[in-house]
Amino acid sequence: MLDIIIDQNLCCGSGECIKVCPEKAISLVNGKAVLDADRCDSDGLCIPACPKGAIDYEDDYAGVGCGF
């Protein structure tokens, strides 16, 4: 399963991701979205909800491969 990550540098704290998460796995801490990985089912509903593109699937293979 792919894990969801939230880029704290991009997060604007709009809370849109919180509204769409059925598992209630995202909360705001100090004005930034924070993910509770134990509650997250990685359905990705939060990804398009973020107006800043701060949420995505973690790419375990970034920088690995044949260079294409």
The first five atom37 places (N, CA, C, CB, O) and aatype in JSON, in Angstrom:
{
  "aatype": [12, 10, 3, 9, 9, 9, 3, 5, 2, 10, 4, 4, 7, 15, 7, 6, 4, 9, 11, 19, 4, 14, 6, 11, 0, 9, 15, 10, 19, 2, 7, 11, 0, 19, 10, 3, 0, 3, 1, 4, 3, 15, 3, 7, 10, 4, 9, 14, 0, 4, 14, 11, 7, 0, 9, 3, 18, 6, 3, 3, 18, 0, 7, 19, 7, 4, 7, 13],
  "atom_mask": [
    [1, 1, 1, 1, 1],
    [1, 1, 1, 1, 1],
    [1, 1, 1, 1, 1],
    [1, 1, 1, 1, 1],
    [1, 1, 1, 1, 1],
    [1, 1, 1, 1, 1],
    [1, 1, 1, 1, 1],
    [1, 1, 1, 1, 1],
    [1, 1, 1, 1, 1],
    [1, 1, 1, 1, 1],
    [1, 1, 1, 1, 1],
    [1, 1, 1, 1, 1],
    [1, 1, 1, 0, 1],
    [1, 1, 1, 1, 1],
    [1, 1, 1, 0, 1],
    [1, 1, 1, 1, 1],
    [1, 1, 1, 1, 1],
    [1, 1, 1, 1, 1],
    [1, 1, 1, 1, 1],
    [1, 1, 1, 1, 1],
    [1, 1, 1, 1, 1],
    [1, 1, 1, 1, 1],
    [1, 1, 1, 1, 1],
    [1, 1, 1, 1, 1],
    [1, 1, 1, 1, 1],
    [1, 1, 1, 1, 1],
    [1, 1, 1, 1, 1],
    [1, 1, 1, 1, 1],
    [1, 1, 1, 1, 1],
    [1, 1, 1, 1, 1],
    [1, 1, 1, 0, 1],
    [1, 1, 1, 1, 1],
    [1, 1, 1, 1, 1],
    [1, 1, 1, 1, 1],
    [1, 1, 1, 1, 1],
    [1, 1, 1, 1, 1],
    [1, 1, 1, 1, 1],
    [1, 1, 1, 1, 1],
    [1, 1, 1, 1, 1],
    [1, 1, 1, 1, 1],
    [1, 1, 1, 1, 1],
    [1, 1, 1, 1, 1],
    [1, 1, 1, 1, 1],
    [1, 1, 1, 0, 1],
    [1, 1, 1, 1, 1],
    [1, 1, 1, 1, 1],
    [1, 1, 1, 1, 1],
    [1, 1, 1, 1, 1],
    [1, 1, 1, 1, 1],
    [1, 1, 1, 1, 1],
    [1, 1, 1, 1, 1],
    [1, 1, 1, 1, 1],
    [1, 1, 1, 0, 1],
    [1, 1, 1, 1, 1],
    [1, 1, 1, 1, 1],
    [1, 1, 1, 1, 1],
    [1, 1, 1, 1, 1],
    [1, 1, 1, 1, 1],
    [1, 1, 1, 1, 1],
    [1, 1, 1, 1, 1],
    [1, 1, 1, 1, 1],
    [1, 1, 1, 1, 1],
    [1, 1, 1, 0, 1],
    [1, 1, 1, 1, 1],
    [1, 1, 1, 0, 1],
    [1, 1, 1, 1, 1],
    [1, 1, 1, 0, 1],
    [1, 1, 1, 1, 1]
  ],
  "atom_positions": [
    [[0.85, -1.18, 0.0], [0.0, 0.0, 0.0], [0.89, 1.24, 0.0], [-0.96, 0.0, 1.22], [1.91, 1.28, 0.68]],
    [[0.5, 2.23, -0.75], [1.23, 3.5, -0.77], [0.82, 4.35, 0.43], [0.96, 4.26, -2.09], [-0.34, 4.36, 0.84]],
    [[1.79, 5.04, 0.97], [1.52, 5.92, 2.1], [1.28, 7.34, 1.61], [2.69, 5.89, 3.1], [1.87, 7.78, 0.63]],
    [[0.41, 8.03, 2.3], [0.13, 9.44, 2.03], [1.13, 10.28, 2.82], [-1.35, 9.81, 2.41], [1.43, 9.98, 3.97]],
    [[1.64, 11.35, 2.19], [2.52, 12.28, 2.89], [1.98, 13.69, 2.71], [3.98, 12.16, 2.38], [1.34, 14.0, 1.7]],
    [[2.25, 14.54, 3.67], [1.87, 15.95, 3.61], [3.15, 16.78, 3.7], [0.86, 16.32, 4.75], [3.88, 16.7, 4.68]],
    [[3.39, 17.58, 2.68], [4.55, 18.46, 2.64], [4.23, 19.7, 3.48], [4.93, 18.85, 1.17], [3.44, 20.55, 3.07]],
    [[4.85, 19.79, 4.64], [4.58, 20.89, 5.56], [4.98, 22.25, 4.98], [5.32, 20.65, 6.86], [4.43, 23.28, 5.37]],
    [[5.93, 22.25, 4.06], [6.36, 23.5, 3.44], [5.3, 24.05, 2.47], [7.68, 23.3, 2.7], [5.24, 25.25, 2.23]],
    [[4.49, 23.16, 1.92], [3.45, 23.58, 0.97], [2.09, 23.79, 1.62], [3.32, 22.57, -0.13], [1.25, 24.52, 1.1]],
    [[1.86, 23.16, 2.75], [0.56, 23.21, 3.41], [0.2, 24.63, 3.82], [0.55, 22.29, 4.64], [1.0, 25.33, 4.45]],
    [[-1.01, 25.05, 3.46], [-1.47, 26.4, 3.82], [-2.46, 26.38, 4.98], [-2.12, 27.07, 2.61], [-2.92, 27.42, 5.45]],
    [[-2.8, 25.17, 5.45], [-3.7, 25.05, 6.6], [-5.15, 25.35, 6.29], [0.0, 0.0, 0.0], [-5.91, 25.75, 7.18]],
    [[-5.57, 25.15, 5.03], [-6.95, 25.45, 4.64], [-7.96, 24.52, 5.3], [-7.09, 25.36, 3.14], [-9.11, 24.9, 5.52]],
    [[-7.55, 23.3, 5.62], [-8.44, 22.32, 6.25], [-9.33, 21.57, 5.27], [0.0, 0.0, 0.0], [-10.17, 20.77, 5.69]],
    [[-9.17, 21.82, 3.98], [-9.99, 21.12, 2.99], [-9.76, 19.61, 3.05], [-9.68, 21.64, 1.58], [-10.7, 18.83, 2.86]],
    [[-8.55, 19.19, 3.31], [-8.23, 17.76, 3.41], [-8.97, 17.12, 4.59], [-6.72, 17.56, 3.55], [-9.4, 15.97, 4.51]],
    [[-9.1, 17.86, 5.66], [-9.78, 17.35, 6.85], [-11.25, 17.08, 6.54], [-9.65, 18.35, 8.01], [-11.82, 16.09, 6.98]],
    [[-11.85, 17.98, 5.78], [-13.27, 17.85, 5.44], [-13.58, 16.6, 4.64], [-13.71, 19.07, 4.66], [-14.67, 16.04, 4.78]],
    [[-12.65, 16.15, 3.79], [-12.95, 15.01, 2.91], [-12.45, 13.67, 3.44], [-12.34, 15.26, 1.56], [-12.74, 12.63, 2.85]],
    [[-11.71, 13.67, 4.53], [-11.15, 12.42, 5.05], [-12.18, 11.66, 5.89], [-9.89, 12.72, 5.9], [-12.52, 12.09, 6.99]],
    [[-12.68, 10.53, 5.38], [-13.7, 9.79, 6.12], [-13.14, 9.1, 7.37], [-14.33, 8.75, 5.21], [-13.9, 8.75, 8.28]],
    [[-11.84, 8.89, 7.42], [-11.23, 8.23, 8.57], [-10.85, 9.21, 9.68], [-10.0, 7.46, 8.13], [-10.41, 8.79, 10.75]],
    [[-11.01, 10.51, 9.41], [-10.61, 11.55, 10.38], [-9.14, 11.39, 10.76], [-11.49, 11.48, 11.65], [-8.76, 11.5, 11.93]],
    [[-8.31, 11.13, 9.73], [-6.89, 10.87, 9.94], [-6.03, 12.13, 9.82], [-6.41, 9.84, 8.96], [-4.81, 12.05, 9.98]],
    [[-6.64, 13.28, 9.54], [-5.88, 14.52, 9.37], [-6.4, 15.55, 10.37], [-5.99, 15.06, 7.91], [-7.61, 15.71, 10.55]],
    [[-5.47, 16.23, 10.99], [-5.82, 17.3, 11.91], [-4.89, 18.48, 11.66], [-5.75, 16.83, 13.39], [-3.84, 18.33, 11.04]],
    [[-5.28, 19.65, 12.15], [-4.42, 20.83, 12.05], [-3.65, 20.99, 13.35], [-5.25, 22.1, 11.75], [-4.22, 20.99, 14.44]],
    [[-2.33, 21.12, 13.21], [-1.45, 21.36, 14.35], [-0.58, 22.55, 14.0], [-0.59, 20.09, 14.69], [0.18, 22.52, 13.03]],
    [[-0.69, 23.59, 14.78], [0.05, 24.83, 14.51], [-0.19, 25.35, 13.1], [1.54, 24.61, 14.73], [0.73, 25.85, 12.45]],
    [[-1.43, 25.22, 12.63], [-1.81, 25.75, 11.33], [-1.41, 24.91, 10.13], [0.0, 0.0, 0.0], [-1.53, 25.36, 8.99]],
    [[-0.95, 23.69, 10.37], [-0.54, 22.79, 9.3], [-1.26, 21.45, 9.44], [1.0, 22.59, 9.3], [-1.53, 20.99, 10.55]],
    [[-1.56, 20.82, 8.29], [-2.2, 19.51, 8.3], [-1.2, 18.44, 8.74], [-2.77, 19.17, 6.91], [-0.06, 18.4, 8.27]],
    [[-1.65, 17.59, 9.64], [-0.82, 16.49, 10.14], [-1.62, 15.2, 9.98], [-0.39, 16.71, 11.63], [-2.79, 15.13, 10.34]],
    [[-0.96, 14.19, 9.45], [-1.61, 12.9, 9.18], [-1.36, 11.91, 10.3], [-1.11, 12.34, 7.86], [-0.23, 11.75, 10.77]],
    [[-2.41, 11.23, 10.73], [-2.3, 10.12, 11.67], [-2.25, 8.85, 10.82], [-3.52, 10.08, 12.71], [-3.28, 8.35, 10.37]],
    [[-1.05, 8.35, 10.59], [-0.84, 7.21, 9.7], [-1.58, 5.96, 10.15], [0.64, 6.91, 9.59], [-1.93, 5.11, 9.32]],
    [[-1.82, 5.83, 11.45], [-2.54, 4.65, 11.96], [-4.01, 4.66, 11.55], [-2.42, 4.59, 13.49], [-4.62, 3.6, 11.43]],
    [[-4.57, 5.83, 11.34], [-5.98, 5.93, 10.95], [-6.17, 6.01, 9.44], [-6.6, 7.16, 11.6], [-7.24, 5.68, 8.92]],
    [[-5.13, 6.43, 8.73], [-5.22, 6.65, 7.28], [-5.33, 5.32, 6.53], [-3.98, 7.43, 6.78], [-4.58, 4.38, 6.8]],
    [[-6.28, 5.25, 5.57], [-6.41, 4.04, 4.74], [-5.84, 4.26, 3.34], [-7.88, 3.62, 4.65], [-6.0, 3.4, 2.47]],
    [[-5.18, 5.39, 3.12], [-4.51, 5.71, 1.85], [-5.45, 5.73, 0.66], [-3.42, 4.72, 1.59], [-5.05, 5.4, -0.46]],
    [[-6.73, 6.12, 0.88], [-7.67, 6.17, -0.24], [-7.4, 7.35, -1.17], [-9.09, 6.26, 0.29], [-7.85, 7.35, -2.32]],
    [[-6.66, 8.35, -0.69], [-6.25, 9.46, -1.54], [-7.28, 10.54, -1.75], [0.0, 0.0, 0.0], [-7.08, 11.42, -2.59]],
    [[-8.39, 10.52, -1.03], [-9.41, 11.55, -1.2], [-8.89, 12.94, -0.84], [-10.63, 11.22, -0.34], [-9.38, 13.94, -1.35]],
    [[-7.91, 12.98, 0.03], [-7.35, 14.26, 0.47], [-6.45, 14.9, -0.59], [-6.57, 14.06, 1.74], [-6.27, 16.12, -0.58]],
    [[-5.9, 14.11, -1.48], [-4.93, 14.63, -2.46], [-5.53, 15.73, -3.34], [-4.42, 13.5, -3.34], [-4.96, 16.82, -3.38]],
    [[-6.63, 15.49, -4.02], [-7.18, 16.57, -4.86], [-7.85, 17.68, -4.05], [-8.17, 15.99, -5.83], [-8.1, 18.76, -4.58]],
    [[-8.13, 17.43, -2.78], [-8.78, 18.45, -1.95], [-7.82, 19.57, -1.55], [-9.35, 17.81, -0.69], [-8.26, 20.68, -1.25]],
    [[-6.53, 19.29, -1.55], [-5.55, 20.28, -1.12], [-5.34, 21.35, -2.19], [-4.22, 19.6, -0.77], [-4.92, 21.03, -3.31]],
    [[-5.63, 22.61, -1.87], [-5.48, 23.67, -2.86], [-4.03, 23.99, -3.22], [-6.15, 24.91, -2.37], [-3.77, 24.64, -4.23]],
    [[-3.08, 23.54, -2.41], [-1.67, 23.83, -2.65], [-0.88, 22.63, -3.16], [-1.03, 24.34, -1.38], [0.32, 22.74, -3.42]],
    [[-1.54, 21.48, -3.3], [-0.84, 20.29, -3.78], [0.16, 19.75, -2.77], [0.0, 0.0, 0.0], [1.17, 19.16, -3.15]],
    [[-0.1, 19.96, -1.49], [0.83, 19.54, -0.45], [0.7, 18.07, -0.07], [0.62, 20.37, 0.78], [1.54, 17.54, 0.67]],
    [[-0.33, 17.4, -0.58], [-0.58, 16.0, -0.21], [-0.41, 15.12, -1.43], [-1.99, 15.83, 0.41], [-0.91, 15.43, -2.52]],
    [[0.3, 14.02, -1.23], [0.53, 13.09, -2.34], [0.87, 11.72, -1.76], [1.66, 13.6, -3.28], [1.01, 11.56, -0.55]],
    [[1.01, 10.76, -2.65], [1.49, 9.45, -2.23], [3.0, 9.51, -2.12], [1.05, 8.34, -3.23], [3.67, 10.15, -2.93]],
    [[3.54, 8.86, -1.11], [4.99, 8.8, -0.94], [5.57, 7.94, -2.04], [5.36, 8.24, 0.46], [5.06, 6.86, -2.34]],
    [[6.62, 8.41, -2.63], [7.29, 7.68, -3.71], [8.52, 7.01, -3.14], [7.67, 8.62, -4.9], [9.59, 7.62, -3.05]],
    [[8.37, 5.74, -2.77], [9.5, 4.98, -2.19], [10.62, 4.78, -3.19], [9.02, 3.64, -1.69], [11.74, 4.47, -2.79]],
    [[10.34, 4.96, -4.47], [11.32, 4.67, -5.49], [11.89, 5.93, -6.14], [10.72, 3.78, -6.53], [12.53, 5.85, -7.19]],
    [[11.66, 7.08, -5.54], [12.18, 8.33, -6.1], [13.71, 8.26, -6.14], [11.7, 9.56, -5.27], [14.35, 7.92, -5.15]],
    [[14.26, 8.59, -7.28], [15.71, 8.6, -7.42], [16.31, 7.23, -7.64], [0.0, 0.0, 0.0], [17.53, 7.1, -7.71]],
    [[15.49, 6.22, -7.76], [15.98, 4.86, -7.96], [15.58, 4.42, -9.36], [15.43, 3.87, -6.87], [14.48, 4.72, -9.82]],
    [[16.46, 3.72, -10.01], [16.11, 3.2, -11.34], [17.19, 3.47, -12.35], [0.0, 0.0, 0.0], [18.35, 3.71, -12.0]],
    [[16.8, 3.44, -13.59], [17.79, 3.54, -14.67], [17.98, 4.95, -15.17], [17.38, 2.66, -15.82], [18.74, 5.15, -16.13]],
    [[17.35, 5.93, -14.59], [17.6, 7.31, -14.95], [16.72, 7.88, -16.05], [0.0, 0.0, 0.0], [17.0, 8.96, -16.56]],
    [[15.7, 7.18, -16.43], [14.83, 7.71, -17.49], [13.86, 8.71, -16.92], [14.06, 6.59, -18.18], [13.05, 9.27, -17.66]]
  ]
}
